[in-house]
């Protein structure tokens, strides 16, 4: 172990990398042999796998389309419900404001006598805020 340089200390030197030192070029030349049947099997297997992937992708697309339709329907229903809710709240606001304005305009008298108006106005303000701020 004393023959190794300092910078190699602490490393695993026994790891097999598949390298064998030899004094000359090996005489045996081994050429890889490929059987055409093996290539055909690989091609068939690959085609089958590609067909499966295409089928899976098609299924995923179909499911995504269904999901998108459900989302679109939900948005439409939500808008309809929201619109109906908004219309109802506006009608409720009209029920508060219009009678008040109508009663103010009924008389030709120059002055309005309105005793105890503080609690009445506060109650109507609370009713309006419940409708406009959606604090049900």
RAZIVEN-V330372 format. One record per residue. RES is the residue in one letter. PSI is psi as a letter, one per 40 degrees, with the letter a starting at -180 (NA if undefined). Layout:
RES;PSI
RES;PSI
//
This chain:
X;e
X;e
X;e
X;i
X;i
X;d
X;e
X;e
X;h
X;e
X;i
X;h
X;e
X;e
X;h
X;h
X;e
X;e
X;h
X;h
X;h
X;i
X;e
X;i
X;h
X;i
X;d
X;h
X;h
X;h
X;h
X;h
X;h
X;h
X;h
X;d
X;d
X;d
X;d
X;d
X;d
X;d
X;d
X;d
X;d
X;d
X;d
X;d
X;d
X;d
X;d
X;d
X;d
X;d
X;d
X;d
X;d
X;d
X;d
X;d
X;d
X;d
X;d
X;d
X;d
X;d
X;d
X;d
X;d
X;d
X;d
X;d
X;d
X;d
X;d
X;d
X;d
X;d
X;d
X;d
X;d
X;d
X;d
X;d
X;d
X;d
X;d
X;d
X;d
X;d
X;d
X;d
X;d
X;d
X;d
X;d
X;d
X;d
X;d
X;d
X;d
X;d
X;d
X;d
X;e
X;d
X;i
X;e
X;i
X;e
X;i
X;h
X;h
X;g
X;i
X;f
X;d
X;d
X;d
X;d
X;d
X;d
X;d
X;d
X;d
X;d
X;d
X;d
X;d
X;d
X;d
X;d
X;e
X;f
X;g
X;NA
//
